[in-house]
Amino acid sequence: MKLDGALALRQSWCAPDEPILLCTFVGSTSSHFDVGGLDWWGKPERGLGGKALRALGTATAAVASGGPRDRNELASPPSAVVFGPSPDTVAVGAGLAVRDSTFAWWVLTPRRMAWVRTEPESAVTGSEPEKSLLDQVWGFAKNARDALAGKSPYPPHVPIETAGVVSVVEVPRDRITGVAGAERKLPHDYADGRVHVLRVSLVDGSGIDVVAGHEPAHAQRLLALVNGR
């Protein structure tokens, strides 16, 4: 099985001198939408309307809209929430483009922000989408320490095979107007009604809230990573 995630990004997507500042899993149902004209899942508004569905909460809304998810899957916050004034904005279009991908990632580097997917999807492992973003960051660091200490599960001197990475949407860094910590209210049936996020905003009013955790310090930690601290 090929490795996915940050290792695959570094191996087959990043330029040699392009570090990853932050990345998070956004495939499948890991990210949601706060967008005029769309419901929480990124589908066109119907019936109660997207805004009303978000206010009801996702489990109730799933019944109302025919959505496929049940309450047990909604206990933990999503990895990210894409926002924007309309579906035709940059971040929203990108989020919709990877919404049905099993293995998709949002990634930020000093040069660009991108939504990417691995190819082929059926041959990857190691994405661990159930972990929070901070857990993923700590996991990457632990894996690096283990490798240096000779504890890697992979044989020495044998190249680790990684999945190929395909860009879906790339945004040049100069199109980003802001990166800051913020607070986001989630629908009522999430375990955490409010979460702290790293908010990345674009020139057209769209952007992505990367969910950090329930404490302000969690978002500040992500902001420090983005700023190279």
Sequence and secondary structure as in RCSB ss.txt:
>XXXX:A:sequence
MKLDGALALRQSWCAPDEPILLCTFVGSTSSHFDVGGLDWWGKPERGLGGKALRALGTATAAVASGGPRDRNELA
SPPSAVVFGPSPDTVAVGAGLAVRDSTFAWWVLTPRRMAWVRTEPESAVTGSEPEKSLLDQVWGFAKNARDALAG
KSPYPPHVPIETAGVVSVVEVPRDRITGVAGAERKLPHDYADGRVHVLRVSLVDGSGIDVVAGHEPAHAQRLLAL
VNGR
>XXXX:A:secstr
 EE THHHHHHHTS TT    EEEE STTSEEEEETTB TTS B  TT HHHHHHH HHHHHHHHT S  GGGGS
S  SEEEEESSTTSHHHHHHHHHTT SSEEEEE SSEEEEEEEESGGGEE   TTS HHHHHHHHHHHHHHHHTT
  SS TTS   B EEEEEEEEEGGGEEEEEEEEEE  TTSS SEEEEEEEEETTS EEEEEEESSHHHHHHHHHH
HTT 
